[in-house]
Amino acid sequence: MCLAIPARIIEFLDDDTARVELGGVKKDISLALVDDVAIGDYVIVHVGYALSRLDTDEAERTLKLFAQMGSGE
């Protein structure tokens, strides 16, 4: 089973990479597979690669569902 999660871009780094944040965790990822992303955009991340840009409302709904699942709601 594979899981891709939404994460928010917080910083651009060198060589098509960026730093993303999800729930206080920061991770460096590759942007080689996506175009036209900006600081503050959400991307779907799987195995260290951004797969696509995600609408902010959709990302926030998804993250809220993940939080509810984690809390047992």
C-alpha positions, 0 to 999 in steps of 0.5 A, spaced: 500 500 500 502 506 498 500 513 501 501 520 498 500 526 503 499 533 502 504 538 504 505 545 504 512 548 501 515 553 505 522 554 502 525 553 495 532 549 495 537 548 490 536 543 484 529 542 483 528 541 491 524 544 496 522 544 503 515 542 505 512 542 512 506 537 515 504 537 522 511 541 524 515 536 521 520 539 515 522 534 509 526 536 503 523 533 497 524 533 489 520 538 485 522 534 478 515 532 477 511 538 478 511 545 475 509 552 477 509 551 484 510 557 489 511 558 497 505 556 500 502 551 495 500 544 497 503 538 493 502 531 494 508 528 496 510 520 495 517 517 497 520 524 497 517 527 490 512 532 489 507 528 484 502 534 483 500 541 486 493 540 490 488 545 491 489 549 498 481 547 500 482 540 498 489 539 502 486 542 508 480 537 508 485 531 507 489 533 513 483 534 517 481 527 516 488 524 517 488 528 524 481 525 525 483 518 524 489 519 528 485 521 534 480 516 534 474 520 532 
